[in-house]
Amino acid sequence: MFIYVNFRDNQNKGLVNKFVEFYIDKAPTIANAVGYIPLPNESKHLNYVHLYQGKVGTVFEGKAEINLTFLLFLGLFQ
């Protein structure tokens, strides 16, 4: 499940930031509980990197990507 975080609201390190940190930490457990397949463990680190670096937007620029693993997808942001 993807969430979209408001850049300014996240930067003040308030409730939005706390929620996103909680979401990143708990997503694998929640995914398993509802029958979804959790993301690889490496994605947690990359999600934190993107969160703290303030990465915003999409890497696809309106174009469809085929045969892209999630880790490759996250790597496009770096």
C-alpha positions, 0 to 999 in steps of 0.5 A, a space after each residue: 500500500 502506498 501513501 502520499 505524504 505532504 512535504 511541508 507537513 512531514 518536514 516539521 517532524 510533527 504528527 505526520 512524520 510520526 505516522 509515516 515512521 509508524 507506517 514504515 515500521 509496522 507495514 510488514 506486520 500489517 500486510 501479513 495480517 491482512 493477507 498481503 505480501 510484505 515488501 522486502 526488508 531492504 525497502 524499509 531502509 530505502 523508505 526511511 532514506 526517502 523520508 529523511 531526504 524529503 524525496 517527493 513526487 514520482 520517478 515515472 513522469 507519467 510513463 508506464 514501467 514494465 518488469 520493475 521490481 519494487 527495489 528497483 523502483 525505490 532505487 530510481 529515487 536515489 
